[in-house]
Amino acid sequence: MERIADWFARAGAWGLIVMTGIVGWQVFGRFVLNSSPSWTEQAALILMIWYVFFAAAAGVWERFHIRIEVLEHWLAPKNARRLGTAVHIIVALFGLVLLIYGAQLAWLVRDHVVPSLGISRGIAYLPLPLAGLMTIIFSLARLRGNREGQD
């Protein structure tokens, strides 16, 4: 699990770096060359969708998703573990929603072409079901660890 989560986190980081380069090229083109490249905005947006969803999936494993830890500290250990179980189940269900509806969205727009890039719009939405699947896997792994008292 560590390797897969690490790969998703690195892919997200590289996406951010590449997107920053693309936006930098757009700014350079606009203000220095007086001609902004037409492909940069769409490419940056697609990369942002990819790296945000990959980082969100990795965040489930790394436990940097949004949660309120104060409540966990106030509860008795047994109740804190129950709360952790509930949280992991809810996150896994959210991953299932991403998987199902993200796959439907990517499939429905697969024939639409991003004009400035010449690629399928489905590529932009492909990380939704991928991140949903990984969110389910990471959440269930954390749920197992929570039941064994490791999480």
C-alpha positions in Angstrom: 0.0 0.0 0.0 2.8 2.4 0.9 4.3 2.1 -2.6 1.0 2.8 -4.4 0.1 5.7 -2.2 3.6 7.1 -2.7 3.2 6.8 -6.4 -0.1 8.7 -6.3 1.5 11.4 -4.2 4.5 11.7 -6.5 2.3 11.8 -9.6 0.3 14.6 -8.0 3.5 16.5 -7.2 4.8 16.1 -10.7 1.5 17.2 -12.1 1.7 20.4 -10.0 5.3 21.0 -11.2 4.3 20.5 -14.9 1.3 22.7 -14.5 3.4 25.5 -13.0 5.7 25.3 -16.0 2.7 25.4 -18.4 1.2 28.4 -16.6 4.7 30.1 -16.6 4.9 29.5 -20.4 1.5 31.1 -20.8 2.5 34.2 -18.8 5.8 34.5 -20.7 3.9 34.1 -24.0 1.3 36.7 -23.1 3.5 39.4 -21.6 6.9 38.9 -23.4 5.9 37.4 -26.8 2.5 39.2 -27.0 1.0 35.9 -28.1 -0.4 33.5 -25.5 -0.3 29.8 -26.6 -3.8 28.5 -27.1 -3.2 25.1 -25.5 -1.8 26.2 -22.1 -5.0 27.0 -20.2 -6.7 23.7 -21.1 -3.6 21.6 -20.4 -3.1 23.3 -17.0 -6.8 22.6 -16.1 -6.6 19.0 -17.1 -3.3 18.5 -15.1 -4.9 20.2 -12.1 -7.8 17.7 -12.2 -5.3 14.8 -12.3 -3.0 15.9 -9.5 -5.8 17.0 -7.2 -7.6 13.7 -7.4 -4.4 11.7 -7.1 -3.2 13.7 -4.1 -6.7 13.2 -2.5 -6.5 9.4 -2.9 -3.0 9.4 -1.5 -4.3 11.6 1.4 -6.6 8.8 2.5 -3.6 6.5 3.0 -1.4 9.2 4.5 -4.3 10.4 6.7 -4.1 14.1 5.7 -7.7 14.2 4.6 -10.0 16.6 6.4 -11.1 15.3 9.8 -11.6 16.6 13.3 -9.0 15.0 15.5 -10.1 16.9 18.6 -13.2 14.7 18.9 -11.0 11.6 18.7 -8.9 12.8 21.6 -11.9 13.5 23.8 -13.4 10.0 23.3 -12.5 6.9 25.2 -10.2 4.6 23.1 -13.0 2.2 22.3 -15.3 5.0 21.1 -12.5 6.7 19.2 -11.9 3.4 17.3 -15.6 3.2 16.5 -15.5 6.8 15.2 -12.4 5.9 13.1 -14.3 2.9 11.7 -17.3 5.1 10.8 -15.0 7.7 9.1 -13.2 5.0 7.0 -16.6 3.6 5.9 -17.8 7.0 4.9 -14.6 7.7 3.0 -14.8 4.4 1.2 -18.5 5.1 0.2 -17.3 8.5 -1.1 -14.7 6.6 -3.1 -17.4 4.4 -4.5 -19.4 7.4 -5.6 -16.3 8.8 -7.4 -15.6 5.4 -9.0 -19.1 4.9 -10.4 -20.0 8.5 -11.4 -16.5 9.4 -12.4 -16.4 6.4 -14.8 -19.8 7.4 -16.2 -18.7 10.9 -16.7 -15.5 9.9 -18.4 -17.4 7.5 -20.7 -20.1 10.0 -21.6 -17.6 12.6 -22.7 -15.1 10.3 -24.4 -16.2 11.5 -27.9 -15.8 15.2 -27.0 -12.5 16.6 -28.1 -10.7 19.4 -26.3 -10.2 21.7 -29.3 -6.9 23.3 -28.2 -5.3 19.9 -27.4 -7.0 17.5 -29.8 -7.5 14.9 -27.1 -10.6 13.3 -25.7 -12.4 15.1 -22.8 -12.7 11.7 -21.2 -8.9 11.9 -20.4 -9.6 14.9 -18.2 -12.1 12.9 -16.1 -10.2 9.6 -16.0 -8.6 10.3 -12.6 -12.1 10.4 -10.9 -12.7 6.7 -11.1 -9.0 5.9 -10.6 -8.9 8.0 -7.5 -12.2 6.6 -6.4 -10.9 3.0 -6.7 -7.7 3.9 -4.8 -9.7 5.8 -2.1 -11.8 2.6 -1.5 -8.7 0.4 -1.3 -6.8 2.8 1.0 -9.9 3.3 3.2 -10.5 -0.4 3.5 -6.9 -1.0 4.4 -7.1 1.7 7.1 -10.3 0.2 8.3 -8.6 -3.2 8.7 -5.7 -1.5 10.5 -8.2 0.3 12.7 -9.9 -2.9 13.7 -6.5 -4.4 14.6 -5.7 -1.4 16.7 -2.9 -0.2 14.4 -4.6 2.9 13.0 
